[in-house]
Amino acid sequence: PIDSVALRNQEMDIWNGEKKYIVNKDSSKTLIEYRIDNQQLQWADIYTLSFIMRVSAPDSIVNNSIVMRVNYVNRASDSIVAKVYPDSLLRRYKLKFAARYQDSIVSITGLMLKNNSRKGKILAKIDSIKLIRHYDQLAQDSIVKVIHKVKHTDTTAIKLLEGIKPIEAVKPKDKIQLMAP
């Protein structure tokens, strides 16, 4: 038998890239980008990006950050940013993000390490990367129906509005008379 309570709280690691990155002085990387394309991602899901990272402290690196973006079908995106501390300490980073727009999700993109400086190189070690999707498996069909209904309602309303001719202005000589009962 399948336990329906267990289906309510499903987790899946959707990370498809390397689990470990080492960026040193000889490396040409100034940022580490990622992209997750998955057709099953939905708006009610919660995404958790977690990893451990150590960043060295060269003088030229300023404003280090981590970025995670959720990209929707309608080309909208939602993002979360976290600050990275370049102090040579091994730190665990965890970004938790709930997809909040009622639309299908095309991809999850972002930067593991970003800085605003053009000088110098990033010295970093990133390990144990996970991107966990928390979702309700029983509600997936209902979520897809809601998204389809919202899209269908929007397109139907637009088609109805396109078919309506503009109302002509009432001319002063035309008078409207009300009939008394």
URGI-V177438 format. One record per residue. N is the residue number from 1. RES is the residue in one small letter. PSI is psi in radians with two decimals (NA if undefined). D_FIRST is the distance of its C-alpha to the first C-alpha in whole Angstrom. Layout:
BEGIN
n = [N | N]
res = [RES | RES]
psi = [PSI | PSI]
d_first = [D_FIRST | D_FIRST]
END
This chain:
BEGIN
n = [1 | 2 | 3 | 4 | 5 | 6 | 7 | 8 | 9 | 10 | 11 | 12 | 13 | 14 | 15 | 16 | 17 | 18 | 19 | 20 | 21 | 22 | 23 | 24 | 25 | 26 | 27 | 28 | 29 | 30 | 31 | 32 | 33 | 34 | 35 | 36 | 37 | 38 | 39 | 40 | 41 | 42 | 43 | 44 | 45 | 46 | 47 | 48 | 49 | 50 | 51 | 52 | 53 | 54 | 55 | 56 | 57 | 58 | 59 | 60 | 61 | 62 | 63 | 64 | 65 | 66 | 67 | 68 | 69 | 70 | 71 | 72 | 73 | 74 | 75 | 76 | 77 | 78 | 79 | 80 | 81 | 82 | 83 | 84 | 85 | 86 | 87 | 88 | 89 | 90 | 91 | 92 | 93 | 94 | 95 | 96 | 97 | 98 | 99 | 100 | 101 | 102 | 103 | 104 | 105 | 106 | 107 | 108 | 109 | 110 | 111 | 112 | 113 | 114 | 115 | 116 | 117 | 118 | 119 | 120 | 121 | 122 | 123 | 124 | 125 | 126 | 127 | 128 | 129 | 130 | 131 | 132 | 133 | 134 | 135 | 136 | 137 | 138 | 139 | 140 | 141 | 142 | 143 | 144 | 145 | 146 | 147 | 148 | 149 | 150 | 151 | 152 | 153 | 154 | 155 | 156 | 157 | 158 | 159 | 160 | 161 | 162 | 163 | 164 | 165 | 166 | 167 | 168 | 169 | 170 | 171 | 172 | 173 | 174 | 175 | 176 | 177 | 178 | 179 | 180 | 181]
res = [p | i | d | s | v | a | l | r | n | q | e | m | d | i | w | n | g | e | k | k | y | i | v | n | k | d | s | s | k | t | l | i | e | y | r | i | d | n | q | q | l | q | w | a | d | i | y | t | l | s | f | i | m | r | v | s | a | p | d | s | i | v | n | n | s | i | v | m | r | v | n | y | v | n | r | a | s | d | s | i | v | a | k | v | y | p | d | s | l | l | r | r | y | k | l | k | f | a | a | r | y | q | d | s | i | v | s | i | t | g | l | m | l | k | n | n | s | r | k | g | k | i | l | a | k | i | d | s | i | k | l | i | r | h | y | d | q | l | a | q | d | s | i | v | k | v | i | h | k | v | k | h | t | d | t | t | a | i | k | l | l | e | g | i | k | p | i | e | a | v | k | p | k | d | k | i | q | l | m | a | p]
psi = [2.58 | 2.26 | 2.01 | -0.43 | -0.65 | -0.56 | -0.33 | -0.47 | 1.26 | 2.57 | 2.48 | 2.30 | 2.00 | 0.14 | 2.22 | 0.12 | -2.89 | 2.55 | -0.15 | 2.38 | 2.41 | 2.13 | 2.07 | -2.99 | -0.61 | -0.19 | 2.57 | 0.00 | 2.30 | -0.20 | 2.74 | 1.96 | 2.72 | 2.76 | 2.23 | 1.99 | 2.14 | 2.19 | -0.20 | -0.05 | 2.37 | 2.93 | -0.40 | 0.05 | 2.77 | 2.31 | 2.31 | 2.00 | 2.14 | 2.55 | 2.94 | 2.51 | 2.50 | 2.20 | 2.22 | 2.99 | 1.11 | 2.65 | -0.47 | -0.18 | 2.16 | 2.71 | 0.92 | 2.49 | 2.89 | 2.41 | 2.36 | 2.24 | 2.44 | 2.13 | 2.21 | 2.90 | -0.65 | 0.29 | 0.15 | 2.74 | 2.70 | 2.47 | 2.86 | 2.47 | 2.43 | 2.56 | 2.49 | 2.36 | 1.98 | 1.20 | 0.31 | 0.29 | 2.48 | 2.06 | 2.61 | 2.19 | 2.45 | 2.05 | 2.13 | 2.25 | 2.24 | 2.20 | 2.12 | -0.19 | 2.42 | 1.32 | 2.79 | 2.58 | 2.27 | -0.83 | 2.90 | 2.17 | 2.97 | -2.98 | 2.23 | -0.60 | 2.15 | 2.43 | 2.76 | -0.02 | 2.49 | -0.13 | 2.67 | 3.12 | 2.73 | 2.33 | 1.88 | 2.71 | 2.14 | 2.33 | 2.81 | 0.88 | 2.29 | 2.46 | 1.79 | 2.29 | 2.07 | 2.14 | 2.87 | 1.84 | -0.61 | -0.50 | -0.05 | -0.76 | -0.72 | -0.68 | -0.76 | -0.71 | -0.73 | -0.79 | -0.76 | -0.71 | -0.74 | -0.78 | -0.76 | -0.73 | -0.75 | -0.81 | -0.61 | -0.75 | -0.71 | -0.76 | -0.69 | -0.75 | -0.58 | -0.53 | -0.25 | 2.28 | 2.57 | 2.55 | 2.30 | 2.56 | 2.52 | 2.25 | 2.60 | -0.57 | -0.38 | 2.13 | 2.48 | 2.20 | 2.37 | 2.40 | 2.26 | 2.53 | NA]
d_first = [0 | 4 | 6 | 9 | 12 | 11 | 12 | 15 | 17 | 17 | 20 | 21 | 25 | 27 | 30 | 31 | 35 | 36 | 35 | 39 | 42 | 45 | 48 | 52 | 55 | 56 | 53 | 53 | 50 | 51 | 48 | 44 | 42 | 39 | 37 | 33 | 32 | 29 | 28 | 25 | 27 | 27 | 29 | 26 | 25 | 27 | 28 | 30 | 32 | 33 | 35 | 38 | 42 | 45 | 48 | 52 | 55 | 57 | 60 | 59 | 55 | 55 | 52 | 49 | 46 | 42 | 41 | 38 | 38 | 35 | 37 | 36 | 37 | 40 | 41 | 41 | 40 | 39 | 39 | 39 | 42 | 42 | 46 | 46 | 48 | 51 | 51 | 50 | 47 | 44 | 42 | 38 | 38 | 35 | 35 | 32 | 32 | 31 | 31 | 33 | 34 | 33 | 33 | 31 | 32 | 34 | 34 | 34 | 37 | 40 | 42 | 41 | 45 | 47 | 51 | 54 | 56 | 58 | 60 | 58 | 55 | 52 | 51 | 47 | 45 | 41 | 38 | 34 | 34 | 30 | 29 | 26 | 24 | 22 | 21 | 18 | 16 | 15 | 19 | 20 | 21 | 22 | 25 | 26 | 27 | 29 | 30 | 31 | 32 | 35 | 36 | 37 | 38 | 41 | 42 | 42 | 44 | 46 | 47 | 48 | 50 | 52 | 53 | 55 | 58 | 60 | 62 | 66 | 68 | 70 | 74 | 76 | 78 | 75 | 74 | 72 | 73 | 71 | 71 | 72 | 70]
END
